């Protein structure tokens, strides 16, 4: 997508602090962290939002969750972590490219938001 921030990050047009990359996804630290550990995992394929995920996207979304689990082990997030995917304006989605926030390093309150 032409003006997509995350597509530009994936393409290397905008710098990021890369945490992980493979053929399907890219993970990087959030530039405005909301927890001591806060990174994002995005599919390289442009998918607009969680609401736009189709059956054809199931493999990449499943792969992203496996990558999140791998990174959580690598970063020693034994106490737990939260995964958030916002869909739409009311949920707070500001970048219209599917992405998963992973936050850890402090207790997460409930209810969220």
C-alpha positions in Angstrom: 0.0 0.0 0.0 1.5 3.3 -1.1 1.2 5.5 2.0 1.1 2.8 4.7 3.5 3.5 7.5 4.1 -0.2 8.3 4.6 -1.1 4.6 7.3 1.6 4.5 8.9 0.3 7.7 8.9 -3.3 6.2 10.4 -2.0 3.0 13.2 -0.2 5.0 12.0 3.3 3.8 11.4 4.3 7.5 13.8 3.1 10.2 12.8 0.9 13.0 14.4 -1.1 15.8 13.9 -4.5 14.3 13.4 -7.4 16.7 12.6 -10.2 14.2 11.9 -10.7 10.5 11.1 -13.7 8.2 9.3 -14.1 4.9 5.8 -13.5 6.4 6.2 -11.0 9.2 8.3 -8.2 10.7 8.6 -7.3 14.4 9.9 -4.1 15.8 9.9 -2.1 19.0 7.1 0.6 19.4 8.4 4.1 19.2 6.0 5.2 21.9 6.1 2.3 24.3 3.2 1.9 26.8 5.0 -0.8 28.8 8.6 -1.6 29.7 8.5 -4.1 26.8 6.3 -3.0 23.8 6.8 -4.3 20.3 4.7 -4.8 17.3 4.4 -7.8 14.9 3.0 -7.1 11.4 2.4 -9.2 8.4 4.5 -8.3 5.4 1.3 -8.7 3.3 -0.8 -5.6 3.6 -4.0 -6.5 5.4 -6.1 -3.4 6.4 -7.3 -4.5 9.9 -8.4 -7.5 12.0 -11.8 -7.1 10.4 -10.3 -7.6 7.0 -8.7 -11.0 7.8 -10.0 -13.8 5.6 -9.6 -17.6 5.7 -6.7 -17.1 3.2 -4.9 -15.1 5.9 -5.3 -17.7 8.6 -1.8 -19.2 8.1 0.0 -15.8 8.4 -2.0 -14.8 11.5 -1.3 -18.2 13.1 2.4 -17.8 12.2 2.4 -14.3 13.8 1.1 -15.8 17.1 3.9 -18.5 16.9 6.4 -15.7 16.4 5.0 -13.8 19.3 5.4 -16.9 21.5 9.0 -17.4 20.3 9.9 -13.7 21.0 8.2 -13.9 24.4 10.5 -16.8 25.3 13.5 -15.1 23.9 12.8 -11.9 25.8 12.1 -14.0 29.0 8.5 -12.7 29.5 7.7 -15.5 32.0 5.4 -13.3 34.0 3.1 -12.8 31.0 2.4 -10.5 28.2 -0.6 -8.9 26.5 -1.4 -9.1 22.7 -3.6 -6.4 21.3 -5.0 -6.0 17.8 -7.2 -2.9 17.3 -9.8 -2.9 14.6 -11.3 0.4 13.5 -11.5 3.9 14.8 -13.5 3.2 18.0 -10.9 0.6 19.0 -8.1 3.1 18.5 -6.6 1.7 15.3 -4.5 4.6 13.8 -2.4 2.7 11.3 -4.5 0.7 8.8 -2.3 -2.3 8.5 -3.0 -5.3 10.6 -0.6 -5.3 13.6 -0.3 -6.9 17.0 1.0 -5.0 20.0 2.8 -7.1 22.5 3.3 -5.5 25.9 4.9 -6.8 29.1 7.1 -5.9 32.0 4.3 -4.5 34.3 1.0 -5.7 35.5 -1.8 -5.2 32.9 -5.0 -4.0 34.4 -8.5 -5.3 33.5 -10.8 -4.2 32.0 -8.5 -2.9 29.3 -9.1 0.5 27.8 
